[in-house]
């Protein structure tokens, strides 16, 4: 069932179209990620859904109701900001209760809901602390509890893990996904982190210049990018133009995406789907090694080899091969 629908939403800032007739549907109970680089329109889209930006054209529908012109407090939507935006002078409990008090909830109902969220988000014993007395991960959980307090239909997350260090980010992200599954809530997350989007979301939309380049499940998006730009942005795939190498693909296309980990070193060159190359550079990365292989008169290929593999020296002549199924056809 569709929870959120955007119909030809356009938002301009001067001559720049931050959103360009963008249409999108997000289902109830879905964890959805908006992924893109700076200026792609992902944050503007989130703010248009929250009500902080009004579209110049098009409609935003929540459960079929047009909310395009409603102010943020009137929308059945909550937003968790990247900075968390906790009130520094309020305790954890009062931060969580803030929206409930503004909505006129009774004291007993507020206390019960705060206690419920404190237990749900493992904040027990911290109720009286101020935000400055909390770690980054704890602050994030308080901000999420505040967003959940009024039981909104939709939770918007603006770079929710960006303020955390890498170790904590991975663990907190998995906790966030587990919480979303447990609640059955609908989350829409903005991120520029590809691994984060692929690991957490049910579906991902890649935005480019205010438009959606592709919407798909994480696996489909990674294995079968639709365009050259999506392939290069997501996981830095090699893009092979038809005719530049002896290619034998399952589907004819003007170009193909070839993931670095799908290329292997071989002792004998196959008739198709292979090429001689020279090692231009090599970087050991712990769990694997990144090899840059220069094809004579052709592309520079990124090749990812497992850490236990025998690694050639820089400048060495090598033979590379890949399977036909590894070539993902690109439409543009």
MOFEN-V130654 format. One record per run of one state. SS is the DSSP state (A for helix, B for strand, O for the rest). FROM is the first residue (numbers start at 1). TO is the last residue. If there is no record, write none. Layout:
{{SS	FROM	TO} {SS	FROM	TO}}
This chain:
{{O	1	1} {B	2	13} {O	14	15} {B	16	27} {O	28	30} {B	31	35} {O	36	41} {A	42	50} {O	51	56} {B	57	62} {O	63	64} {B	65	66} {O	67	71} {A	72	74} {O	75	76} {B	77	80} {O	81	90} {B	91	91} {A	92	102} {O	103	106} {A	107	120} {O	121	129} {B	130	130} {A	131	133} {O	134	135} {A	136	148} {O	149	153} {B	154	158} {O	159	165} {A	166	183} {O	184	185} {B	186	191} {O	192	193} {A	194	200} {O	201	202} {B	203	208} {O	209	210} {B	211	216} {O	217	217} {A	218	223} {O	224	227} {A	228	233} {O	234	237} {B	238	241} {O	242	254} {B	255	258} {O	259	259} {A	260	262} {O	263	263} {B	264	265} {O	266	273} {B	274	284} {O	285	287} {B	288	294} {O	295	299} {B	300	306} {O	307	316} {B	317	321} {O	322	323} {A	324	326} {O	327	327} {B	328	330} {O	331	332}}
